[in-house]
Amino acid sequence: MLDAAQKGGYAYPAINVTSLPTINGALRAFAEAKSDGIIQVSTGGGQFASGTCVADAAFGAIVLAEATHRLAEKYDILVALHTDHCHPEKVDSFLKPLLEASRQRVAEGKGPLFQSHMFDGSVVPLEENLKISKELLKECAELDIILEVEAGCVGGEEDGHDTSGLPIDKLYTTPGDMVDVYEALNPIGRFLFAATFGNVHGAYKPGSVKLKPTILRDGQKAVTDKYGAEAEMDLVFHGGSGSDLADIRETLDYGVVKMNIDTDTQYAFTRPIVTHICENIESVLKIDGEVGNKKHYDPRSYLKKAEISLANRLKEAADDLRSTGNTIFGKV
């Protein structure tokens, strides 16, 4: 998938899922767009999926991944499974159990449970970040798993991790950082790199987010000038929700093969639920001794609408990233 995206000049939408309806919405979108895609699970998403009594992020991520493996069998597109932002303090409780689950599957003659994982070491100095990343990439490479790393911080707040107070210079990866990442990780195995160029998590009014895609261009040039054109890295665009189309398309020219879109798809999922409740308020509540209308308060009545709305927003992302119509299903 990554090779096809680099060759074809497009990128994959990567959506965080938390439930069967969000998985099904993502699969519907990719199938209708004839686009391959990435379905990912965050630590918070895994914890939610495990249930409020269990609250085990790794266990919930395994449940969502296994469900996606089964559901994806019904679709003629390829889907890669990925985990999002795992910070150093959660490696042992989140990433390690997931790697062990993949290790067990590989021993049984199956593929790994997840095709890629993200280690977010941007909260520690780059030297420490790369030291941990190297060890994790060794484990991943043994299992044919790709590791995503980050240098520089994505601003805003996601899953309880808030970087909104960071100095502005922390939001931009330098060309030197990109060379350091390449030199540390390339000898070990394939990796994805989330270089930061002013991108942020969350929802913002148009014009509030000041992206500098040329940072990706300059960083790639620093690497390829030193190591040749074949050293161009597979880059990730975090915080894609609400970004201008011109900025999105420009990043594709600089090696972006994956864009995370979470905030916009969350809103797309929730909006029709709100409309359904507001339009049927007397039916979904048992007011003044009445019994309501079961057809309206049955969760399936509004979750179907949410699934379709999420799918429609994700199809827009596929169009923006030029992945629409580019599935390689059946070609590999």
C-alpha positions as CSV (number, residue, x, y, z in Angstrom):
1,M,0.0,0.0,0.0
2,L,2.8,2.5,0.9
3,D,4.7,1.8,-2.3
4,A,1.5,2.3,-4.4
5,A,0.7,5.6,-2.6
6,Q,4.3,6.9,-3.1
7,K,4.3,5.9,-6.8
8,G,0.8,7.2,-7.4
9,G,1.1,10.5,-5.6
10,Y,-1.7,9.9,-3.1
11,A,-2.2,9.2,0.6
12,Y,-4.6,7.1,2.7
13,P,-7.2,8.5,5.1
14,A,-6.6,7.0,8.6
15,I,-9.6,7.0,10.8
16,N,-9.7,6.2,14.6
17,V,-12.5,3.7,15.4
18,T,-14.1,2.9,18.8
19,S,-16.9,0.6,18.0
20,L,-18.6,-1.7,15.4
21,P,-20.6,1.2,13.8
22,T,-17.4,3.3,13.3
23,I,-15.5,0.3,11.8
24,N,-18.5,-0.4,9.5
25,G,-18.7,3.3,8.5
26,A,-15.0,3.3,7.6
27,L,-15.2,0.1,5.6
28,R,-18.3,1.4,3.8
29,A,-16.4,4.6,2.9
30,F,-13.4,2.8,1.5
31,A,-15.5,0.4,-0.5
32,E,-17.7,3.0,-2.0
33,A,-14.7,5.2,-2.8
34,K,-12.7,2.1,-4.2
35,S,-9.9,3.3,-2.0
36,D,-7.7,1.3,0.3
37,G,-7.4,2.9,3.8
38,I,-6.2,2.7,7.3
39,I,-8.2,1.9,10.4
40,Q,-6.6,2.8,13.7
41,V,-7.1,2.5,17.4
42,S,-5.9,4.9,20.1
43,T,-5.2,4.1,23.7
44,G,-8.4,5.9,24.6
45,G,-10.4,4.1,21.9
46,G,-9.2,0.7,23.0
47,Q,-10.0,1.5,26.6
48,F,-13.5,2.6,25.6
49,A,-14.1,-0.5,23.4
50,S,-13.2,-2.8,26.3
51,G,-16.1,-1.6,28.3
52,T,-16.4,0.7,31.3
53,C,-15.9,-2.2,33.8
54,V,-12.7,-3.5,32.1
55,A,-11.1,-0.2,30.8
56,D,-8.1,-2.1,29.3
57,A,-6.7,-0.2,26.3
58,A,-4.8,-3.2,24.8
59,F,-7.6,-5.6,25.3
60,G,-10.1,-3.3,23.6
61,A,-7.7,-2.7,20.7
62,I,-7.4,-6.4,20.2
63,V,-11.2,-6.7,20.1
64,L,-11.6,-3.9,17.6
65,A,-8.7,-5.3,15.4
66,E,-10.2,-8.9,15.4
67,A,-13.6,-7.5,14.5
68,T,-12.1,-5.5,11.6
69,H,-10.2,-8.5,10.3
70,R,-13.6,-10.4,10.1
71,L,-15.7,-7.5,8.7
72,A,-13.1,-6.6,6.1
73,E,-13.5,-10.0,4.5
74,K,-16.7,-8.8,3.0
75,Y,-15.1,-5.9,1.1
76,D,-13.0,-5.7,-2.1
77,I,-10.5,-3.2,-0.8
78,L,-7.4,-3.4,1.4
79,V,-7.4,-2.1,5.0
80,A,-4.3,-1.7,7.2
81,L,-4.7,-1.8,10.9
82,H,-2.7,0.8,12.9
83,T,-2.5,2.0,16.5
84,D,-2.3,5.8,17.1
85,H,-0.2,7.9,19.6
86,C,1.3,5.6,22.2
87,H,3.5,7.7,24.6
88,P,6.5,6.2,26.4
89,E,4.6,5.6,29.7
90,K,2.1,3.4,27.9
91,V,4.5,1.2,25.8
92,D,4.5,-1.7,28.3
93,S,0.7,-1.7,28.9
94,F,-0.4,-1.0,25.3
95,L,2.1,-1.7,22.6
96,K,3.8,-4.7,24.2
97,P,0.6,-6.7,24.6
98,L,-0.4,-5.9,21.0
99,L,3.0,-7.0,19.7
100,E,2.6,-10.2,21.7
101,A,-0.8,-10.8,20.2
102,S,0.8,-10.4,16.7
103,R,3.6,-12.8,17.7
104,Q,1.1,-15.4,18.6
105,R,-0.8,-15.0,15.3
106,V,2.5,-15.2,13.3
107,A,3.4,-18.4,15.2
108,E,0.0,-19.8,14.0
109,G,0.9,-19.0,10.4
110,K,-1.3,-15.9,10.2
111,G,-0.4,-12.3,9.6
112,P,0.2,-9.8,12.4
113,L,-2.9,-8.4,14.2
114,F,-1.9,-4.9,13.4
115,Q,0.2,-3.9,10.3
116,S,1.6,-0.8,12.0
117,H,1.9,0.9,15.4
118,M,2.7,4.4,16.4
119,F,5.2,5.2,19.1
120,D,4.9,8.9,20.0
121,G,8.2,9.9,21.7
122,S,7.7,13.6,20.9
123,V,7.3,14.2,24.6
124,V,10.9,13.3,25.3
125,P,14.2,14.6,23.9
126,L,14.9,13.3,20.4
127,E,17.9,11.2,21.5
128,E,15.7,9.3,24.0
129,N,12.9,9.2,21.5
130,L,15.1,7.5,18.9
131,K,16.6,5.1,21.4
132,I,13.1,3.8,22.3
133,S,12.0,3.8,18.7
134,K,15.0,1.7,17.6
135,E,14.2,-1.0,20.1
136,L,10.5,-1.0,19.2
137,L,11.3,-1.1,15.4
138,K,13.5,-4.1,15.9
139,E,10.5,-6.0,17.5
140,C,8.1,-4.7,14.8
141,A,10.4,-5.6,11.9
142,E,10.7,-9.2,13.2
143,L,6.9,-9.4,12.8
144,D,6.6,-7.6,9.5
145,I,5.1,-4.6,11.2
146,I,5.8,-1.0,10.4
147,L,6.5,1.5,13.2
148,E,5.3,5.1,13.0
149,V,7.4,7.7,14.9
150,E,7.0,11.4,15.6
151,A,9.6,14.1,16.2
152,G,8.2,17.6,17.0
153,C,4.8,17.8,18.7
154,V,1.4,18.0,17.1
155,G,-0.5,20.8,18.9
156,G,-3.9,20.7,20.5
157,E,-5.5,18.0,22.5
158,E,-6.4,14.4,21.7
159,D,-7.4,11.5,24.0
160,G,-6.5,13.5,27.1
161,H,-3.0,14.4,25.9
162,D,-2.7,18.2,25.7
163,T,0.1,20.0,24.0
164,S,-1.7,23.3,23.5
165,G,0.7,25.2,25.8
166,L,3.9,24.2,24.0
167,P,6.2,26.9,22.6
168,I,5.6,27.5,18.8
169,D,9.0,26.1,17.8
170,K,8.1,22.7,19.2
171,L,5.4,22.4,16.5
172,Y,7.9,22.2,13.7
173,T,10.3,19.4,12.8
174,T,13.7,20.6,11.5
175,P,15.6,19.1,8.5
176,G,18.2,18.0,11.0
177,D,15.6,16.1,12.9
178,M,14.5,14.3,9.8
179,V,18.1,13.3,8.9
180,D,18.6,12.0,12.5
181,V,15.4,9.9,12.3
182,Y,16.4,8.4,8.9
183,E,19.9,7.6,10.1
184,A,18.6,5.9,13.3
185,L,15.8,3.9,11.9
186,N,16.4,3.1,8.2
187,P,19.0,0.4,8.9
188,I,16.5,-1.5,11.1
189,G,13.3,-1.7,9.1
190,R,10.5,0.2,7.4
191,F,9.0,3.1,9.3
192,L,6.5,5.9,8.9
193,F,7.5,9.4,10.1
194,A,5.0,11.9,11.5
195,A,7.0,15.1,10.9
196,T,5.2,18.2,12.3
197,F,4.7,21.3,10.3
198,G,2.3,23.3,12.4
199,N,-0.5,20.7,12.4
200,V,-2.8,20.4,15.4
201,H,-5.4,18.0,16.8
202,G,-8.9,19.3,17.3
203,A,-11.4,21.6,15.6
204,Y,-10.5,25.2,14.6
205,K,-12.1,27.9,12.6
206,P,-10.8,28.4,9.0
207,G,-7.4,30.2,8.9
208,S,-6.6,29.4,12.6
209,V,-4.1,26.7,11.8
210,K,-0.9,27.9,10.2
211,L,0.5,24.9,8.3
212,K,4.0,25.0,6.7
213,P,4.1,22.1,4.3
214,T,7.4,23.3,3.0
215,I,9.0,22.0,6.2
216,L,8.3,18.5,4.8
217,R,9.9,19.4,1.5
218,D,13.0,20.8,3.1
219,G,13.4,17.8,5.4
220,Q,13.0,15.3,2.6
221,K,15.6,17.3,0.6
222,A,18.0,17.2,3.5
223,V,17.7,13.4,3.6
224,T,17.8,12.7,-0.2
225,D,20.7,15.1,-0.7
226,K,22.7,13.0,1.7
227,Y,21.5,9.5,0.9
228,G,19.9,9.6,-2.6
229,A,16.4,9.7,-4.0
230,E,15.6,6.2,-2.7
231,A,15.9,7.6,0.9
232,E,12.6,9.6,0.6
233,M,10.6,8.8,3.7
234,D,7.0,7.8,4.1
235,L,5.4,10.7,5.9
236,V,2.3,11.1,8.0
237,F,0.0,14.1,8.3
238,H,-1.5,14.3,11.8
239,G,-4.4,16.6,12.6
240,G,-5.9,16.5,9.1
241,S,-9.4,17.6,10.1
242,G,-10.3,21.1,8.9
243,S,-7.1,21.6,6.8
244,D,-7.3,23.5,3.6
245,L,-7.4,21.4,0.4
246,A,-4.4,23.2,-1.0
247,D,-2.3,22.4,2.0
248,I,-3.4,18.7,1.9
249,R,-2.5,18.4,-1.7
250,E,0.8,20.1,-1.3
251,T,1.9,17.6,1.3
252,L,1.3,14.8,-1.2
253,D,4.1,16.2,-3.3
254,Y,6.5,15.9,-0.3
255,G,5.9,12.2,0.5
256,V,2.9,12.1,2.7
257,V,1.2,8.7,2.4
258,K,-1.2,8.8,5.4
259,M,-3.4,11.5,6.9
260,N,-5.1,11.1,10.2
261,I,-8.7,12.4,10.2
262,D,-10.5,12.0,13.5
263,T,-12.2,15.2,14.7
264,D,-14.2,15.7,11.4
265,T,-15.3,12.1,11.4
266,Q,-16.3,12.2,15.0
267,Y,-18.5,15.2,14.3
268,A,-19.9,13.6,11.2
269,F,-20.9,10.5,13.3
270,T,-22.5,12.6,16.1
271,R,-24.4,15.2,14.0
272,P,-27.1,12.9,12.7
273,I,-27.6,11.4,16.1
274,V,-28.3,14.9,17.5
275,T,-30.7,15.7,14.6
276,H,-32.5,12.4,15.2
277,I,-33.0,13.1,18.9
278,C,-34.1,16.7,18.4
279,E,-36.6,15.8,15.7
280,N,-38.0,12.9,17.7
281,I,-37.6,14.2,21.2
282,E,-41.1,13.2,22.4
283,S,-40.7,9.8,20.9
284,V,-37.3,9.0,22.5
285,L,-38.3,10.1,26.0
286,K,-41.0,8.7,28.2
287,I,-42.7,12.0,29.1
288,D,-45.7,12.3,31.4
289,G,-46.3,8.6,31.7
290,E,-46.2,8.0,27.9
291,V,-44.1,5.1,26.5
292,G,-42.3,6.8,23.7
293,N,-41.7,5.2,20.3
294,K,-39.4,2.2,20.4
295,K,-38.6,2.7,16.7
296,H,-37.0,6.0,17.5
297,Y,-35.1,5.2,20.7
298,D,-33.8,1.9,19.4
299,P,-30.1,2.8,19.1
300,R,-30.0,1.1,15.6
301,S,-32.3,3.8,14.3
302,Y,-29.8,6.6,14.8
303,L,-26.5,4.6,14.7
304,K,-27.3,3.6,11.1
305,K,-27.5,7.3,10.2
306,A,-24.3,8.0,12.0
307,E,-22.5,5.2,10.2
308,I,-23.5,6.6,6.8
309,S,-22.6,10.2,7.7
310,L,-19.2,9.1,8.9
311,A,-18.7,7.2,5.6
312,N,-19.6,10.2,3.6
313,R,-17.1,12.4,5.4
314,L,-14.4,9.8,5.0
315,K,-15.1,9.6,1.2
316,E,-14.4,13.3,1.0
317,A,-11.1,12.7,2.7
318,A,-10.3,10.0,0.1
319,D,-11.1,12.5,-2.7
320,D,-8.9,15.2,-1.0
321,L,-6.0,12.7,-0.7
322,R,-6.5,11.3,-4.3
323,S,-6.9,7.8,-3.1
324,T,-10.3,7.4,-4.6
325,G,-10.4,4.7,-7.2
326,N,-6.8,3.6,-6.5
327,T,-7.4,0.3,-4.6
328,I,-4.7,-2.3,-5.3
329,F,-7.0,-5.1,-4.0
330,G,-6.5,-8.1,-6.3
331,K,-3.4,-6.7,-7.8
332,V,-0.9,-7.9,-5.2
